[in-house]
């Protein structure tokens, strides 16, 4: 999964359905979530783009999204947030989360 930042964020999320994971390298639940997100990205294929934002490296973007806990997930459709959640989610919960934006 590609890590994005303030510089390329708008470009990456402007079209289609996008899931953005705000994470940190030191975060245990974030590490647990990573393989689940990879599996989700494989399942949805071209219908979903999954990106990560490292909150330690991009605090400005984390503040803009009012991230108070990680992992925080934001589902965007054509650049607009349509849903969000935080904390570890299992694959079934994430499937339902993504389908809420379809």
C-alpha positions as CSV (number, residue, x, y, z in Angstrom):
1,X,0.0,0.0,0.0
2,X,1.2,3.4,-0.9
3,X,2.0,6.0,1.7
4,X,0.7,9.4,0.7
5,X,1.2,12.9,2.3
6,X,-0.1,16.4,2.1
7,X,1.7,17.0,-1.2
8,X,-0.1,14.3,-3.2
9,X,-3.2,13.7,-1.0
10,X,-5.7,15.7,-3.1
11,X,-4.5,14.1,-6.3
12,X,-4.7,10.6,-4.9
13,X,-8.2,10.9,-3.4
14,X,-9.9,13.0,-6.0
15,X,-11.5,10.3,-8.1
16,X,-13.3,7.0,-7.2
17,X,-13.6,5.2,-3.9
18,X,-10.6,5.6,-1.6
19,X,-9.8,4.2,1.9
20,X,-7.2,6.2,3.8
21,X,-5.6,4.7,6.9
22,X,-4.0,7.1,9.3
23,X,-1.3,5.1,11.2
24,X,2.0,5.2,12.9
25,X,4.9,2.7,12.8
26,X,4.8,2.2,16.6
27,X,1.1,1.5,16.8
28,X,0.2,-2.1,17.6
29,X,-3.4,-2.0,16.3
30,X,-2.1,-0.3,13.1
31,X,0.3,-3.2,12.5
32,X,-2.5,-5.7,13.0
33,X,-4.7,-3.8,10.6
34,X,-2.1,-3.6,7.8
35,X,-2.6,-7.2,6.5
36,X,-6.4,-6.9,6.7
37,X,-6.3,-3.7,4.6
38,X,-4.1,-5.5,2.0
39,X,-6.6,-8.3,1.8
40,X,-9.4,-5.8,1.4
41,X,-7.6,-4.0,-1.4
42,X,-7.1,-7.3,-3.2
43,X,-10.8,-8.2,-2.8
44,X,-12.1,-4.9,-4.1
45,X,-9.4,-4.5,-6.8
46,X,-9.9,-1.5,-9.0
47,X,-13.1,-0.5,-7.2
48,X,-11.1,0.7,-4.2
49,X,-7.8,2.5,-3.7
50,X,-6.2,2.1,-0.3
51,X,-3.6,4.5,0.9
52,X,-1.8,5.2,4.2
53,X,-0.9,8.4,6.0
54,X,1.8,8.3,8.6
55,X,0.6,10.6,11.4
56,X,4.2,11.1,12.7
57,X,5.4,12.4,9.3
58,X,2.3,14.3,8.3
59,X,0.7,15.9,11.4
60,X,-0.8,18.6,9.3
61,X,-3.0,16.2,7.3
62,X,-3.9,14.3,10.5
63,X,-5.0,17.6,12.1
64,X,-7.0,18.5,9.0
65,X,-8.9,15.2,9.4
66,X,-9.2,15.6,13.2
67,X,-7.4,12.3,13.9
68,X,-7.4,11.7,17.6
69,X,-6.8,8.0,17.7
70,X,-5.0,5.6,15.4
71,X,-5.7,3.7,13.3
72,X,-8.3,6.0,11.9
73,X,-9.9,5.1,8.6
74,X,-11.6,7.5,6.2
75,X,-13.6,6.4,3.2
76,X,-13.7,9.1,0.5
77,X,-15.7,9.1,-2.7
78,X,-14.5,11.5,-5.4
79,X,-12.6,13.5,-2.8
80,X,-15.4,13.8,-0.2
81,X,-15.4,11.9,3.1
82,X,-18.4,9.5,3.2
83,X,-17.6,7.5,6.3
84,X,-15.0,7.1,9.0
85,X,-14.1,4.7,11.8
86,X,-11.2,4.2,14.2
87,X,-9.5,1.3,15.8
88,X,-8.8,-2.2,14.5
89,X,-11.5,-3.6,12.3
90,X,-11.8,-7.2,11.1
91,X,-12.3,-8.0,7.4
92,X,-16.0,-8.4,7.7
93,X,-16.4,-5.0,9.3
94,X,-14.2,-3.4,6.7
95,X,-16.1,-5.0,3.8
96,X,-19.3,-3.4,5.2
97,X,-17.5,-0.1,5.8
98,X,-16.3,0.0,2.2
99,X,-19.7,-1.1,0.8
100,X,-21.3,1.9,2.6
101,X,-19.6,4.1,0.1
102,X,-20.5,2.2,-3.1
